[in-house]
Amino acid sequence: MTRIGMFLAAAAIAVAAIGCAPRQTAAEKLGWKLAMQSYTFHKFSFEEALDKTAELGVKYIEAYPGHKLGGKWGDQTFGYAMDGQTRKEVLELAASKGVRIVGSGVFVPSDPSEWEKEFEFARAMGLEYISAEPPMEDWNLVEKLSDEYGIAVSVHNHPRPSTYWTPDSLLAAVSGRSARLGSCADVGHWKRCGLDHLECLRKLDGRIISLHFKDIAPEDAEGGPHDVVWGTGVLDVPAMLTILREQGFKGYFAIEYEYNWDNSVPDIRECMDYFNKISSSF
């Protein structure tokens, strides 16, 4: 083969390789990654949750502590008590389905000694962040371990009387502390607490590590302000995404769909379609 022929052959292979490469979505180009909060599938085992996550084409999952692993592990649960072999096998199982475990939460320790175990577990599992609600008196320890292990702490806002139901309490706790400490913004809980979800996002500019993203029904809806398909509820999804884009947020939107528990995959697929549609408009 001539040099020109070899060059053309190599070029053809390169073009073919580019054509086979997965295309980034508009959201991914913005640095946004859809993940699954495994609590969405808490009626099923973690193994089944991985199956459903893969079925949806979601590549990342945030596992909640206490999720029963299922399969060969039966009622054993996800968390730092998993032995080394189980940790390895669970990681291999997720990888075999094209899913990566990127976070765990919401972690609420019963004793300060649990933090070291949780961070060690997170590092062993290759997690990027721990979603948690640290007691106020634990912050010095949490910051120290976060820096030592290089793992972010994404603070979740359960409704009041949770300490962090309002962004103000979180900001007061992390002011002057490591940039690895920030918010796991549950936008639905803010609305349920009577807060302005858009203003909450604005307040947390620069401190949002991840989100439990959702849309919810009106308070007077049958069943109350439960989760609904994104874009059909009372939260302004386009405005939330606009704020996050303007803030330069890059990270995980964990889908925590807390409704239609037994058959939520079709609803979640609609949420993802809407998310990608709005993202494509930027």
Contacts in CASP RR format, 6 or more apart in sequence:
PFRMAT RR
TARGET T0000
AUTHOR 0000-0000-0000
METHOD contacts of the structure
MODEL  1
MTRIGMFLAAAAIAVAAIGCAPRQTAAEKLGWKLAMQSYTFHKFSFEEAL
DKTAELGVKYIEAYPGHKLGGKWGDQTFGYAMDGQTRKEVLELAASKGVR
IVGSGVFVPSDPSEWEKEFEFARAMGLEYISAEPPMEDWNLVEKLSDEYG
IAVSVHNHPRPSTYWTPDSLLAAVSGRSARLGSCADVGHWKRCGLDHLEC
LRKLDGRIISLHFKDIAPEDAEGGPHDVVWGTGVLDVPAMLTILREQGFK
GYFAIEYEYNWDNSVPDIRECMDYFNKISSSF
1 9 0 8 1.000
25 276 0 8 1.000
25 279 0 8 1.000
25 280 0 8 1.000
26 276 0 8 1.000
26 279 0 8 1.000
26 280 0 8 1.000
26 282 0 8 1.000
27 33 0 8 1.000
27 34 0 8 1.000
27 275 0 8 1.000
27 276 0 8 1.000
27 279 0 8 1.000
30 245 0 8 1.000
30 250 0 8 1.000
30 279 0 8 1.000
30 282 0 8 1.000
31 250 0 8 1.000
31 251 0 8 1.000
32 244 0 8 1.000
32 249 0 8 1.000
32 250 0 8 1.000
32 251 0 8 1.000
32 253 0 8 1.000
32 279 0 8 1.000
33 59 0 8 1.000
33 60 0 8 1.000
33 251 0 8 1.000
33 252 0 8 1.000
33 253 0 8 1.000
34 58 0 8 1.000
34 59 0 8 1.000
34 60 0 8 1.000
34 252 0 8 1.000
34 253 0 8 1.000
34 255 0 8 1.000
34 272 0 8 1.000
34 275 0 8 1.000
35 58 0 8 1.000
35 59 0 8 1.000
35 60 0 8 1.000
35 61 0 8 1.000
35 62 0 8 1.000
35 102 0 8 1.000
35 210 0 8 1.000
35 252 0 8 1.000
35 253 0 8 1.000
35 254 0 8 1.000
35 255 0 8 1.000
36 49 0 8 1.000
36 52 0 8 1.000
36 53 0 8 1.000
36 56 0 8 1.000
36 58 0 8 1.000
36 60 0 8 1.000
36 61 0 8 1.000
36 62 0 8 1.000
36 254 0 8 1.000
36 255 0 8 1.000
37 61 0 8 1.000
37 62 0 8 1.000
37 64 0 8 1.000
37 212 0 8 1.000
37 254 0 8 1.000
37 255 0 8 1.000
37 256 0 8 1.000
38 46 0 8 1.000
38 49 0 8 1.000
38 53 0 8 1.000
38 61 0 8 1.000
38 62 0 8 1.000
38 63 0 8 1.000
38 64 0 8 1.000
38 67 0 8 1.000
38 78 0 8 1.000
39 64 0 8 1.000
39 67 0 8 1.000
39 256 0 8 1.000
39 258 0 8 1.000
40 49 0 8 1.000
40 255 0 8 1.000
40 256 0 8 1.000
40 257 0 8 1.000
40 258 0 8 1.000
40 264 0 8 1.000
40 268 0 8 1.000
41 48 0 8 1.000
41 49 0 8 1.000
41 52 0 8 1.000
41 53 0 8 1.000
41 264 0 8 1.000
42 49 0 8 1.000
42 64 0 8 1.000
42 67 0 8 1.000
42 261 0 8 1.000
43 261 0 8 1.000
43 262 0 8 1.000
44 52 0 8 1.000
45 67 0 8 1.000
45 68 0 8 1.000
45 69 0 8 1.000
45 70 0 8 1.000
45 71 0 8 1.000
45 74 0 8 1.000
46 63 0 8 1.000
46 67 0 8 1.000
46 68 0 8 1.000
46 69 0 8 1.000
46 70 0 8 1.000
46 78 0 8 1.000
46 90 0 8 1.000
47 69 0 8 1.000
47 70 0 8 1.000
47 71 0 8 1.000
47 73 0 8 1.000
47 93 0 8 1.000
48 70 0 8 1.000
49 61 0 8 1.000
49 67 0 8 1.000
50 61 0 8 1.000
50 93 0 8 1.000
50 94 0 8 1.000
50 97 0 8 1.000
50 99 0 8 1.000
51 97 0 8 1.000
52 265 0 8 1.000
53 61 0 8 1.000
53 97 0 8 1.000
53 99 0 8 1.000
54 97 0 8 1.000
54 98 0 8 1.000
54 99 0 8 1.000
55 265 0 8 1.000
56 265 0 8 1.000
56 268 0 8 1.000
56 269 0 8 1.000
56 272 0 8 1.000
58 99 0 8 1.000
58 255 0 8 1.000
58 272 0 8 1.000
59 98 0 8 1.000
59 99 0 8 1.000
59 100 0 8 1.000
60 99 0 8 1.000
60 100 0 8 1.000
60 101 0 8 1.000
60 102 0 8 1.000
60 252 0 8 1.000
61 94 0 8 1.000
61 99 0 8 1.000
61 100 0 8 1.000
61 101 0 8 1.000
61 102 0 8 1.000
61 103 0 8 1.000
62 101 0 8 1.000
62 102 0 8 1.000
62 103 0 8 1.000
62 104 0 8 1.000
62 105 0 8 1.000
62 131 0 8 1.000
62 210 0 8 1.000
62 252 0 8 1.000
62 254 0 8 1.000
63 78 0 8 1.000
63 79 0 8 1.000
63 101 0 8 1.000
63 103 0 8 1.000
63 104 0 8 1.000
63 105 0 8 1.000
64 78 0 8 1.000
64 104 0 8 1.000
64 105 0 8 1.000
64 106 0 8 1.000
65 77 0 8 1.000
65 78 0 8 1.000
65 79 0 8 1.000
65 80 0 8 1.000
65 104 0 8 1.000
65 105 0 8 1.000
65 106 0 8 1.000
65 107 0 8 1.000
66 77 0 8 1.000
66 78 0 8 1.000
66 79 0 8 1.000
67 77 0 8 1.000
67 78 0 8 1.000
68 74 0 8 1.000
68 75 0 8 1.000
68 76 0 8 1.000
68 77 0 8 1.000
69 76 0 8 1.000
69 77 0 8 1.000
69 78 0 8 1.000
69 86 0 8 1.000
69 90 0 8 1.000
70 76 0 8 1.000
72 89 0 8 1.000
73 86 0 8 1.000
73 89 0 8 1.000
73 90 0 8 1.000
76 82 0 8 1.000
76 86 0 8 1.000
78 90 0 8 1.000
78 104 0 8 1.000
79 104 0 8 1.000
79 121 0 8 1.000
80 114 0 8 1.000
80 117 0 8 1.000
80 118 0 8 1.000
80 120 0 8 1.000
80 121 0 8 1.000
82 90 0 8 1.000
82 121 0 8 1.000
84 124 0 8 1.000
87 121 0 8 1.000
87 124 0 8 1.000
87 125 0 8 1.000
90 101 0 8 1.000
90 125 0 8 1.000
91 101 0 8 1.000
91 125 0 8 1.000
94 100 0 8 1.000
94 101 0 8 1.000
101 125 0 8 1.000
101 126 0 8 1.000
101 127 0 8 1.000
102 127 0 8 1.000
102 128 0 8 1.000
102 129 0 8 1.000
102 252 0 8 1.000
103 122 0 8 1.000
103 127 0 8 1.000
103 128 0 8 1.000
103 129 0 8 1.000
103 130 0 8 1.000
103 131 0 8 1.000
104 118 0 8 1.000
104 121 0 8 1.000
104 122 0 8 1.000
104 125 0 8 1.000
104 127 0 8 1.000
104 130 0 8 1.000
104 131 0 8 1.000
105 130 0 8 1.000
105 131 0 8 1.000
105 132 0 8 1.000
105 156 0 8 1.000
106 131 0 8 1.000
106 132 0 8 1.000
106 133 0 8 1.000
106 156 0 8 1.000
106 158 0 8 1.000
106 184 0 8 1.000
107 118 0 8 1.000
107 130 0 8 1.000
107 131 0 8 1.000
107 132 0 8 1.000
107 133 0 8 1.000
108 132 0 8 1.000
108 133 0 8 1.000
109 115 0 8 1.000
109 118 0 8 1.000
109 132 0 8 1.000
109 134 0 8 1.000
109 135 0 8 1.000
109 138 0 8 1.000
112 135 0 8 1.000
112 138 0 8 1.000
112 141 0 8 1.000
115 138 0 8 1.000
115 141 0 8 1.000
115 142 0 8 1.000
115 145 0 8 1.000
116 145 0 8 1.000
118 130 0 8 1.000
118 132 0 8 1.000
119 130 0 8 1.000
119 145 0 8 1.000
119 146 0 8 1.000
119 148 0 8 1.000
119 149 0 8 1.000
119 151 0 8 1.000
120 149 0 8 1.000
122 129 0 8 1.000
122 130 0 8 1.000
122 149 0 8 1.000
122 151 0 8 1.000
123 149 0 8 1.000
123 150 0 8 1.000
123 151 0 8 1.000
127 151 0 8 1.000
128 151 0 8 1.000
128 152 0 8 1.000
128 252 0 8 1.000
129 151 0 8 1.000
129 152 0 8 1.000
129 153 0 8 1.000
129 154 0 8 1.000
129 209 0 8 1.000
129 210 0 8 1.000
129 252 0 8 1.000
130 151 0 8 1.000
130 152 0 8 1.000
130 153 0 8 1.000
130 154 0 8 1.000
131 154 0 8 1.000
131 155 0 8 1.000
131 156 0 8 1.000
131 184 0 8 1.000
131 210 0 8 1.000
132 142 0 8 1.000
132 153 0 8 1.000
132 154 0 8 1.000
132 155 0 8 1.000
132 156 0 8 1.000
133 155 0 8 1.000
133 156 0 8 1.000
133 158 0 8 1.000
133 162 0 8 1.000
133 163 0 8 1.000
133 164 0 8 1.000
134 142 0 8 1.000
134 153 0 8 1.000
134 155 0 8 1.000
134 173 0 8 1.000
135 163 0 8 1.000
136 163 0 8 1.000
136 173 0 8 1.000
139 173 0 8 1.000
139 174 0 8 1.000
139 177 0 8 1.000
142 153 0 8 1.000
142 181 0 8 1.000
143 177 0 8 1.000
143 178 0 8 1.000
143 181 0 8 1.000
145 151 0 8 1.000
146 152 0 8 1.000
146 153 0 8 1.000
146 178 0 8 1.000
146 180 0 8 1.000
146 181 0 8 1.000
147 178 0 8 1.000
147 180 0 8 1.000
150 180 0 8 1.000
151 180 0 8 1.000
152 180 0 8 1.000
152 181 0 8 1.000
152 182 0 8 1.000
152 209 0 8 1.000
153 180 0 8 1.000
153 181 0 8 1.000
153 182 0 8 1.000
153 209 0 8 1.000
154 182 0 8 1.000
154 183 0 8 1.000
154 184 0 8 1.000
154 209 0 8 1.000
154 210 0 8 1.000
155 164 0 8 1.000
155 170 0 8 1.000
155 173 0 8 1.000
155 174 0 8 1.000
155 181 0 8 1.000
155 182 0 8 1.000
155 183 0 8 1.000
155 184 0 8 1.000
156 164 0 8 1.000
156 184 0 8 1.000
156 186 0 8 1.000
156 212 0 8 1.000
157 164 0 8 1.000
157 165 0 8 1.000
157 166 0 8 1.000
157 167 0 8 1.000
157 170 0 8 1.000
157 183 0 8 1.000
157 184 0 8 1.000
157 185 0 8 1.000
157 186 0 8 1.000
157 189 0 8 1.000
157 190 0 8 1.000
158 164 0 8 1.000
158 165 0 8 1.000
158 186 0 8 1.000
158 189 0 8 1.000
159 165 0 8 1.000
159 189 0 8 1.000
159 192 0 8 1.000
159 193 0 8 1.000
160 166 0 8 1.000
160 193 0 8 1.000
163 169 0 8 1.000
164 170 0 8 1.000
164 173 0 8 1.000
165 189 0 8 1.000
165 193 0 8 1.000
166 193 0 8 1.000
166 195 0 8 1.000
166 200 0 8 1.000
167 183 0 8 1.000
167 200 0 8 1.000
167 203 0 8 1.000
167 204 0 8 1.000
168 203 0 8 1.000
170 182 0 8 1.000
170 183 0 8 1.000
170 204 0 8 1.000
170 207 0 8 1.000
171 203 0 8 1.000
171 204 0 8 1.000
171 207 0 8 1.000
174 181 0 8 1.000
174 182 0 8 1.000
174 207 0 8 1.000
180 209 0 8 1.000
181 207 0 8 1.000
182 204 0 8 1.000
182 207 0 8 1.000
182 208 0 8 1.000
182 209 0 8 1.000
183 204 0 8 1.000
183 207 0 8 1.000
183 208 0 8 1.000
183 209 0 8 1.000
183 210 0 8 1.000
184 209 0 8 1.000
184 210 0 8 1.000
184 211 0 8 1.000
184 212 0 8 1.000
184 254 0 8 1.000
185 200 0 8 1.000
185 201 0 8 1.000
185 204 0 8 1.000
185 208 0 8 1.000
185 210 0 8 1.000
185 211 0 8 1.000
185 212 0 8 1.000
186 211 0 8 1.000
186 212 0 8 1.000
186 214 0 8 1.000
186 256 0 8 1.000
187 197 0 8 1.000
187 200 0 8 1.000
187 201 0 8 1.000
187 211 0 8 1.000
187 212 0 8 1.000
187 213 0 8 1.000
187 214 0 8 1.000
187 235 0 8 1.000
187 240 0 8 1.000
188 197 0 8 1.000
188 212 0 8 1.000
188 214 0 8 1.000
188 215 0 8 1.000
188 216 0 8 1.000
188 225 0 8 1.000
188 235 0 8 1.000
189 212 0 8 1.000
190 196 0 8 1.000
190 197 0 8 1.000
190 200 0 8 1.000
191 197 0 8 1.000
191 216 0 8 1.000
191 225 0 8 1.000
191 234 0 8 1.000
191 235 0 8 1.000
192 216 0 8 1.000
192 225 0 8 1.000
197 235 0 8 1.000
197 236 0 8 1.000
197 240 0 8 1.000
198 236 0 8 1.000
198 239 0 8 1.000
198 240 0 8 1.000
198 243 0 8 1.000
201 208 0 8 1.000
201 240 0 8 1.000
201 243 0 8 1.000
201 244 0 8 1.000
201 247 0 8 1.000
202 243 0 8 1.000
205 247 0 8 1.000
206 247 0 8 1.000
206 249 0 8 1.000
208 244 0 8 1.000
208 247 0 8 1.000
208 249 0 8 1.000
209 251 0 8 1.000
210 251 0 8 1.000
210 252 0 8 1.000
210 253 0 8 1.000
210 254 0 8 1.000
211 252 0 8 1.000
211 253 0 8 1.000
211 254 0 8 1.000
212 254 0 8 1.000
212 256 0 8 1.000
213 230 0 8 1.000
213 253 0 8 1.000
213 254 0 8 1.000
213 255 0 8 1.000
213 256 0 8 1.000
214 227 0 8 1.000
214 230 0 8 1.000
214 235 0 8 1.000
214 255 0 8 1.000
214 256 0 8 1.000
214 257 0 8 1.000
214 258 0 8 1.000
215 227 0 8 1.000
215 228 0 8 1.000
215 229 0 8 1.000
215 230 0 8 1.000
215 231 0 8 1.000
215 232 0 8 1.000
215 233 0 8 1.000
215 234 0 8 1.000
215 235 0 8 1.000
215 237 0 8 1.000
215 271 0 8 1.000
216 225 0 8 1.000
216 226 0 8 1.000
216 227 0 8 1.000
216 228 0 8 1.000
216 233 0 8 1.000
216 234 0 8 1.000
216 235 0 8 1.000
217 223 0 8 1.000
217 224 0 8 1.000
217 225 0 8 1.000
217 226 0 8 1.000
217 227 0 8 1.000
217 228 0 8 1.000
217 233 0 8 1.000
217 234 0 8 1.000
218 224 0 8 1.000
218 225 0 8 1.000
218 233 0 8 1.000
218 234 0 8 1.000
219 225 0 8 1.000
225 234 0 8 1.000
226 258 0 8 1.000
226 259 0 8 1.000
227 256 0 8 1.000
227 257 0 8 1.000
227 258 0 8 1.000
227 259 0 8 1.000
228 259 0 8 1.000
229 267 0 8 1.000
229 270 0 8 1.000
229 271 0 8 1.000
229 274 0 8 1.000
230 237 0 8 1.000
230 270 0 8 1.000
230 271 0 8 1.000
230 274 0 8 1.000
230 275 0 8 1.000
231 237 0 8 1.000
231 274 0 8 1.000
237 274 0 8 1.000
237 275 0 8 1.000
237 278 0 8 1.000
238 278 0 8 1.000
238 281 0 8 1.000
241 275 0 8 1.000
241 278 0 8 1.000
241 279 0 8 1.000
241 282 0 8 1.000
242 282 0 8 1.000
245 282 0 8 1.000
253 275 0 8 1.000
255 268 0 8 1.000
255 271 0 8 1.000
255 272 0 8 1.000
257 264 0 8 1.000
257 267 0 8 1.000
257 268 0 8 1.000
257 271 0 8 1.000
259 267 0 8 1.000
260 267 0 8 1.000
END
